[in-house]
Amino acid sequence: MRHALMYVGGFERNFPNLSASSTSFTGTDGKEHTYLPWPKSADGLHVSYMEKHGKKFVVVRVADAQSDVPLRNEMVMVPGEHFGFNTRLSAEPTLVEDDNAILKLLEDAAKKNADHKDVSDELLNIRARFKAKMAEQKATRKAPPKPR
């Protein structure tokens, strides 16, 4: 699967107003900036992140085809662990094909939001759908060819 990570503004200025319907952020210039579109090739999870002071990037929102969940507690992203190795974040949406890293990111976000049952439950629902899709894709790859 191909997942996408997208920058959605500076944390201190934008996190308090984040919701599932957010489509823009306030930049350091004080102007509203519309989110870039998600890449069409991103058929997995969509992960929105913000930047905290000190170049710390934090996950603030996770979405799949059925749910869009703004986090109540942000989660610091760890390169390699949460979005694979040799992946660089940029102003453009970043594509990630490391399912295990994205699964770790999702599980850590759920743990970080365990005190908010509505958020953690929906993240666990996304996790269940994600794991089912991973298993389905794995089975499809291992299926023997049909006889002719």
C-alpha positions in Angstrom: 0.0 0.0 0.0 1.0 3.6 -0.5 0.4 6.0 2.4 0.8 9.8 2.4 2.1 12.1 5.1 1.2 15.8 4.7 2.3 19.0 6.5 -0.7 20.9 7.8 1.0 23.9 9.6 2.8 24.9 12.7 1.6 23.2 15.8 1.2 26.0 18.3 -0.8 28.1 15.9 -3.0 25.4 14.3 -3.5 22.4 16.6 -6.2 24.1 18.8 -8.5 24.6 15.8 -7.8 21.2 14.1 -10.9 19.2 13.2 -11.9 16.4 10.8 -13.3 19.1 8.5 -10.1 21.3 8.5 -8.9 22.2 5.0 -6.4 25.0 5.7 -3.9 26.2 8.2 -2.6 29.6 9.3 1.0 30.1 8.2 3.8 32.0 10.0 2.9 34.8 7.6 -0.5 35.0 9.3 -2.3 34.0 6.0 -4.6 31.0 5.5 -3.0 28.3 3.3 -5.2 25.6 1.8 -4.1 22.0 2.3 -2.5 20.4 -0.8 -4.6 17.6 -2.3 -3.7 14.0 -1.2 -1.9 12.2 -4.0 -4.2 10.0 -6.0 -1.7 7.1 -5.7 -2.0 7.1 -1.9 -4.4 4.2 -1.4 -3.5 3.6 2.3 -3.6 5.9 5.3 -3.4 9.7 5.1 -1.4 11.1 8.0 -1.4 14.8 8.7 1.4 16.3 10.7 2.5 19.7 12.2 5.8 21.1 13.2 6.6 22.1 16.8 9.4 24.4 17.7 12.8 22.7 17.4 12.0 20.8 14.2 9.8 18.2 16.0 7.2 16.8 13.7 4.0 15.5 15.3 1.1 13.4 14.0 -2.2 15.3 14.5 -4.7 13.5 12.3 -5.1 10.1 10.7 -7.6 9.1 8.0 -8.5 6.1 5.9 -11.3 5.6 3.4 -13.9 5.4 6.2 -12.7 7.6 9.1 -10.9 10.9 9.7 -9.6 11.2 13.2 -8.0 14.4 14.7 -5.9 13.4 17.6 -6.3 15.0 21.0 -2.7 14.3 22.0 -0.2 14.8 19.3 2.5 12.1 18.7 6.1 12.8 17.9 7.2 11.1 14.7 10.4 9.2 14.8 12.1 8.9 11.4 12.7 5.2 10.4 10.4 4.0 13.1 7.2 5.8 12.0 7.7 6.4 8.3 10.5 4.2 7.1 14.1 4.8 6.3 15.3 7.1 3.5 12.1 9.0 3.6 12.3 12.8 3.9 9.4 15.1 4.9 8.8 18.1 2.6 6.2 20.7 1.8 4.7 18.3 -0.7 2.9 15.2 0.5 5.4 12.4 1.2 4.6 8.9 0.0 5.5 6.0 2.2 5.3 2.3 1.2 6.5 0.8 4.5 3.3 -0.7 5.9 5.1 -1.9 9.1 6.3 1.7 9.9 2.8 3.1 9.2 1.3 0.4 11.4 3.7 1.3 14.2 2.8 5.0 13.8 -0.9 4.2 14.0 -0.5 2.0 17.1 1.7 4.6 18.8 -0.9 7.3 18.1 -3.6 5.1 19.6 -1.5 4.6 22.7 -0.8 8.3 23.0 -4.5 8.9 22.9 -5.6 6.1 25.2 -7.1 8.6 27.6 -9.5 9.7 24.9 -11.6 6.6 24.3 -13.4 8.0 21.3 -10.2 8.8 19.5 -8.3 5.6 20.5 -11.3 3.4 19.6 -11.5 4.9 16.1 -7.7 4.6 15.6 -8.0 0.9 16.6 -10.8 0.6 14.0 -8.6 2.1 11.4 -5.8 -0.3 12.5 -8.2 -3.3 12.1 -9.2 -2.3 8.6 -5.5 -1.6 7.7 -4.4 -5.0 8.9 -7.2 -6.7 7.1 -6.2 -4.9 3.9 -2.6 -5.9 4.4 -3.6 -9.6 4.9 -5.8 -9.4 1.8 -2.9 -8.0 -0.3 -0.5 -10.6 1.1 -2.9 -13.4 0.2 -3.4 -12.1 -3.3 0.4 -12.1 -3.9 0.7 -15.6 -2.6 -2.3 -17.0 -4.5 -1.3 -19.7 -7.0 -1.9 -18.9 -10.6 -5.3 -20.1 -12.0 -5.0 -23.0 -14.4 -5.8 -22.3 -18.0 
